[in-house]
Amino acid sequence: MKIIIDEIPSEQEECIVISCHTIDDSVLSLVKQIQSKINKNTEIIGYQEEMICRLREKDIYYFEAVDNHVFAYAAKEVYTIKQKLYELEQTTNPKYFFRASRSVLLNFEKISSIKPALYGRFEAVLDNGEKVIISRQYVPMLKKLLGL
């Protein structure tokens, strides 16, 4: 079996084509795996008092772990999340989310400005005005995302 990957212009819709002799269990299994990767975690379940909320990844500014609890911060709301921070790091889209410190997973798309802070750290100002510190250990990842 060979794998062919074609790079297309950004205005053209992406698609996956599978060419096979017969549609058997292995092909169906592959399709399920691809679908789960595509659909995976575009939404996260958050809890606010007695409400259960569906949150879109793109609406979350950052996740923070505090005292064995994980919180998702949106523009104005805060939600409790059942997953651990390392689980969210593995399942969220790495194009948007990166580890900013031991306790914070930050949405790169929500950063409006960045400035150096003390001891090699950086301070990110988010679109909603909140400030998040990026540890010096994770600054190289930020620079990579920025293309520096």
N, C-alpha and C positions, 0 to 999 in steps of 0.2 A: 504494500500500500504506500502511496506517496501522498505528501501533503503539499498543497500549493497555496501560497498566500499572495494576494494581489493588493497593492496599495492603491487606494482610490482617492479622488478629490474629496475634500470635506463636505461639499454640497451634495454629493451622491450618498444615498442611504447605504449603510453597511448591511451585508447579508452573509449568511453561511450556507454553502451548498455542499451536500453530501452526495457523491455519485457512488452507487454500489450495485452489485449484481442482484442481490436479494435483500429485502428488509427483514433481518433476523433480530434475535434478542440483543446481540452485541451492538447493532446499529441503533436500536431503540434505546439501549442503555446510554450510548454516546449522546443521543439527542437529549435525553433527560438531563445528563450532566451539563451539557451546553446550556440548556434552558435554565437550569438552576443557577449557573454562573451568571447568566445575563440578568435574570430577575432577582438575583440574590441581593438582599439588603438595600433595595431602593427605599424600603420602609423599615422603620424600627419601632418597636412597641415601647411606649413610655407611659408612666403612671403619674397622675396628678391628683392627689387626695383619693377620691373613690372612682375617678375616671380613668379609663384605659384609652390611650390616644395613639393613633398611627402617625408617626413622624417620618417625613421624607428626609433622607440624608442631606440633601441640598439646603434644607431649612435649619439644620443644626450648625451652630457656630463652633461648639466644642463639647467634648465629654470630659468630665473631671471625676476622679476617684477621691472620695473623702470618707475616712473612717469606715472602710469596707462597704461603702455604697457608691454607686456610679450615677452621676447626674448628667443629663443632656441639657445644654443651654441653647435656647432658640433666641430670636430677636428680643423678646420680652418675657418669655416663659421659661420655667425650669421644670424638668421632668426627671423622675427616678427611672433608672434603667435596670433591668434584672441581670444583664450580662456583665461580665467582668471587663475591665478595660482592655486586657490582652485579647479577649475574644472579639471585641469591637475592632481592635486594630487589625485582626486577621480577616474580618468579614466586611468592613467598610471599604469603599472604593479608595485605593491608594493614590489615585489621581487627585483626590480632594483632601483626604485625611492623612496626617502624619503625626508621629509622636513628638510632642513639644517639650515634655518633661516626664518624669516617672509617673505623674498623676494626671497628665493632660494629653488628650488626643485632639488636635486642632484642625479645623476645616480651612485649608489653604485659600479657598475661594472667598472666605469672609474677612480676610486680612485687608485693611485699607492702607496701613502704613507700618513700617518697622523701623526701630531705632536701636542703636547699641545701648546696653545697660551695663551695670557693674559686673566685674569678674568674667567677662567674655560671654555674658548672656545677652539676649536681645529682648526687646519689648515689642509685642505686636499689638497694634490698636485695631480692633475689629470694626466692622461696618456699623455696629450698634453702639460704638463708643467704649466698650469694655476693653480692658488691657489684660494681656496674657503674657507671662514671662516664658521665653523659650530658653531652656537650659543650654549651657555651652556644649554639652554632649550631643545635642540634637541640632545645633546650628548648622553643621555641614549638610544635613538633610534639607534644611530650609534653603540654604544657598544652592543646592542642587535643583530644588523646585523652582527657584528664581532664575536659574540658568547662569549663576555666577561661578 
